[in-house]
Structure formats: C-alpha cells, structure tokens
Amino acid sequence: KQMGELHKRFKKMGYTVLCFHGDNSAYEQERISKIDQLRWDVLIYSPTLGTGFNILTEVDLSLTIGDRGELPANEILQIMGRVRNAKERAMWVWDGVGNRCEDASQIEAVHLERLRLGKHMLKGATLKDHLEILALASQIEAERNRLLNTPLSAVYAYLIEEGYEVTFNTEEAEYSLRDAHRAVQEE
C-alpha cells in the first residue's frame, strides 16, 4: 500500500516510475527481467526482488528505506546492494526499539507447546530430531529478533563491517548513531 502511494506521488510529479512489490510481482516478472533495458527515473522495489537480483543501470541516488524494524540489517543492506552503479547511496532506518522476544528459551517453549499440540510435526522425524531443530530454530529466531528490535544499531554495525562510510544528515541522527555505535562496541 505504501509503495503504491509513493508510486502515485512520483508519477504525479512527472517522473517515469517502475514499482515492484509483493502485490504486483507476479505479473511484472517480464518487466523485472528487462529492468536494465527499460527507461525510468524512479525505481521503487521491495524485498520481493529476490536474492541475487542486480540492477546494473547507473543511477544518481539509491535510497534504501528500512522501516519499523520489519527486516534485519543484513537484508536491508542486501536490498541496498542490488543497485550496483549508484553514484550516491542514502539510507533511512527506523530509530526505535522493538519488543520482539530475544530469549531463545522462551521462544523454544512456544515452539515446544506447538509441537506438543501436533502443529510442528515433520514427516519421518523423531522426537529427538524435532527437539534439536526447534532448539536451533529458537536461537536463530532470538538473534533475528535482537536485530529487528534495534535496527539502527544493527544496520550501523553491518555498514561499518562492510567498509561503508557513514555520515549523518542531521544532528539528531548523529546522536542516534553515536548511541548505536556505543551499543555495537559493547556487543
């Protein structure tokens, strides 16, 4: 819905816009495969453009929006990296704290209850197999939740780790990123 709204606004401003998202990706497959041959001023896309998808067209600015902690930092950076030839890159990341459970044992307890109720059954798997898989899945989910709960810190950590130069566009952002930097160093 929000991407459709952005699409309408840019079109109203006179731009040629390509917009790919979950609601239209099925019937846009042909255009997606020819993206570098099409003429466009603004490209709006969601994570529905899968891993390994590259946009080779040279662009002046690639703007990535990581909104409300819906994607972990590594996925936000992967989305940003799909545009290979950007003269400049900018990113807007939600500066907030989520409330997803980060305790793997609590997450595992929920999964075990589902298993007990027969909702997590894998064909041919033993009870031991189920328990080992659920323990690992719970650890992975807890880590993902931690990254989603503090998206600014997580994105900042990934950017620094990947060798990006981080600059700030407002004094408020600079203070938030300083806090994020401290949080990353403490981990």
Secondary structure, DSSP 8 states (H G I E B T S, - for coil): -HHHHHHHHHHHTT--EEEE-TTTTTTTHHHHHTGGGS--SEEEE-TTS-TT--B-S-EEEEEEEE-TT-S-HHHHHHHHHTB-SEEEEEEEE--S-------HHHHHHHHHHHHHTTSS--TT--HHHHHHHHHHHHHHHHHHHHHHHSHHHHHHHHHHHTT-----SSHHHHHHHHHHHHHHHH-
